Amino acid sequence: MSPTPSGLFHDVPIEDLFFSTTDAKGVIDEANEVFARNSRYERSELLGAPHNIIRHPDMPGAVFKATWDLLGAGHPVCAYVKNLARDGSTYWAFATIVPIAGRFLSVRATPCDRTARDLFESLYATVREAEIAARDAGASAREAADVGSEVLGKALAENGFGSYTELQLDLVPVEVTAREQVCPPLPQLPDGSKTARKILAQVTAARSSLGAFATDIADSLTLTDTLSRDLRRLGAALAGLDRAVASAAQTLTAATPAMATGSTMVTYASDPVADSADMTVGAVGRLGPLRPTWPHWCPSSRADSARCATTSSAQATNWLPWSGPASTLRSAARSLACRRRRSGDTWSLSRPAPRTRACPSARCRV
């Protein structure tokens, strides 16, 4: 018969590390005395018992479902777990579980970051409430766990985590850092035996490596957050750019032709990069009037008009003149388009082909 929560709590000592191993069905086949002491069971009572013998009724089934799904896929799991001792008292543990040759090893210690633990307790309460409501509506335990999984996944997504695996990447460095702060320093054994000094040296090296690993994870998460923020800003900027280009395109479409009789015209090869750049400059930067998509007032007409192809005003109908200064963005876009043409790239457009030949002047081509 499972114990009933008494409302009492007991803390796992900071120096306690307890472990257990289970088979694929969750039956305990090994445990240490520290586990027995904190769970208030005899070690002989734990061996051969299902691991959920210490499950607290406040723990949602969705957490255990996520745990077994990850373990079944060969992934390790870290989690804050609220446990129920034999005497009805409650104790918390930070569990690290890894699959090993068809079995599962779970190593637990007291949670050192109480703020994180309290946040998870609140999250578990929300998920568990949804599961209890599902059970009251007639759902099975498995179905209720599925309902809880949906609530858990939504809560994780709202806090920026794509999965429970991503959440664990935050848990490990938080716990390791908190443990480093509260754990007593390692002893010094200048006069100890050779074996004791060797063990202490290995423990010190392992502790140092773990601390460095946790620091690396924390730095990586910080960098990830920075990149995510920058990507969001870039996305917002590109959305504004897209709106500006669309607005410019509408302006060009709706504009009234203003062409002078006998105007000198030249034609550029179709260049969507330069087109978009010009439209963006005109709509956002206000750097000058927009140029048309293909025909242009020939910038060389004042100096070397003899080298430019000409068209009549009738042929130039429906095109707008460009008289604004060339911007850095426009020049860069044209240069890029020119390189693409030289490399043999072609643009696939639904626009009509140019009606006049290209201007032979190098100044008109770029």
Secondary structure as the mmCIF struct_conf table of DSSP 4:
data_model
#
loop_
_struct_conf.conf_type_id
_struct_conf.id
_struct_conf.beg_label_comp_id
_struct_conf.beg_label_asym_id
_struct_conf.beg_label_seq_id
_struct_conf.end_label_comp_id
_struct_conf.end_label_asym_id
_struct_conf.end_label_seq_id
BEND BEND1 GLY A 7 GLY A 7
STRN STRN1 PHE A 9 PHE A 9
HELX_LH_PP_P HELX_LH_PP_P1 ASP A 11 PRO A 13
TURN_TY1_P TURN_TY1_P1 ILE A 14 GLU A 15
STRN STRN2 PHE A 18 THR A 22
TURN_TY1_P TURN_TY1_P2 ALA A 24 LYS A 25
STRN STRN3 VAL A 27 VAL A 27
STRN STRN4 ILE A 28 ALA A 31
HELX_RH_AL_P HELX_RH_AL_P1 GLU A 33 SER A 39
TURN_TY1_P TURN_TY1_P3 ARG A 40 ARG A 40
BEND BEND2 TYR A 41 TYR A 41
HELX_RH_AL_P HELX_RH_AL_P2 ARG A 43 LEU A 46
TURN_TY1_P TURN_TY1_P4 LEU A 47 GLY A 48
BEND BEND3 ALA A 49 ALA A 49
STRN STRN5 PRO A 50 PRO A 50
HELX_RH_3T_P HELX_RH_3T_P1 HIS A 51 ILE A 54
STRN STRN6 ARG A 55 ARG A 55
TURN_TY1_P TURN_TY1_P5 PRO A 57 ASP A 58
BEND BEND4 MET A 59 MET A 59
HELX_RH_AL_P HELX_RH_AL_P3 GLY A 61 GLY A 72
TURN_TY1_P TURN_TY1_P6 ALA A 73 GLY A 74
STRN STRN7 VAL A 77 LEU A 84
TURN_TY1_P TURN_TY1_P7 ARG A 86 ASP A 87
BEND BEND5 GLY A 88 GLY A 88
STRN STRN8 THR A 90 ILE A 100
TURN_TY1_P TURN_TY1_P8 ALA A 101 GLY A 102
STRN STRN9 ARG A 103 ALA A 109
BEND BEND6 CYS A 112 CYS A 112
HELX_RH_AL_P HELX_RH_AL_P4 ARG A 114 ASP A 136
TURN_TY1_P TURN_TY1_P9 ALA A 137 GLY A 138
HELX_RH_AL_P HELX_RH_AL_P5 ALA A 141 GLU A 158
TURN_TY1_P TURN_TY1_P10 ASN A 159 GLY A 160
BEND BEND7 GLY A 162 SER A 163
HELX_RH_AL_P HELX_RH_AL_P6 TYR A 164 VAL A 182
BEND BEND8 CYS A 183 CYS A 183
HELX_LH_PP_P HELX_LH_PP_P2 PRO A 184 PRO A 187
TURN_TY1_P TURN_TY1_P11 PRO A 190 ASP A 191
BEND BEND9 GLY A 192 GLY A 192
HELX_RH_AL_P HELX_RH_AL_P7 LYS A 194 ALA A 254
HELX_LH_PP_P HELX_LH_PP_P3 ALA A 255 PRO A 257
TURN_TY1_P TURN_TY1_P12 THR A 261 GLY A 262
STRN STRN10 MET A 265 THR A 267
HELX_LH_PP_P HELX_LH_PP_P4 TYR A 268 SER A 270
HELX_RH_AL_P HELX_RH_AL_P8 PRO A 272 THR A 280
HELX_RH_PI_P HELX_RH_PI_P1 VAL A 281 GLY A 285
BEND BEND10 GLY A 288 GLY A 288
HELX_LH_PP_P HELX_LH_PP_P5 PRO A 289 PRO A 292
BEND BEND11 THR A 293 TRP A 294
STRN STRN11 PRO A 295 TRP A 297
TURN_TY1_P TURN_TY1_P13 PRO A 299 SER A 300
HELX_RH_AL_P HELX_RH_AL_P9 SER A 301 ASP A 304
HELX_RH_3T_P HELX_RH_3T_P2 SER A 305 ARG A 307
BEND BEND12 CYS A 308 CYS A 308
TURN_TY1_P TURN_TY1_P14 SER A 313 ASN A 318
BEND BEND13 GLY A 324 GLY A 324
HELX_LH_PP_P HELX_LH_PP_P6 PRO A 325 SER A 327
HELX_RH_AL_P HELX_RH_AL_P10 THR A 328 ARG A 342
TURN_TY1_P TURN_TY1_P15 SER A 343 GLY A 344
BEND BEND14 ARG A 351 ARG A 351
HELX_LH_PP_P HELX_LH_PP_P7 PRO A 352 PRO A 354
BEND BEND15 ARG A 355 THR A 356
HELX_LH_PP_P HELX_LH_PP_P8 ARG A 357 ARG A 357
STRN STRN12 ALA A 358 ALA A 358
HELX_LH_PP_P HELX_LH_PP_P9 CYS A 359 CYS A 359
BEND BEND16 SER A 361 SER A 361
HELX_RH_AL_P HELX_RH_AL_P11 ALA A 362 ARG A 365
#
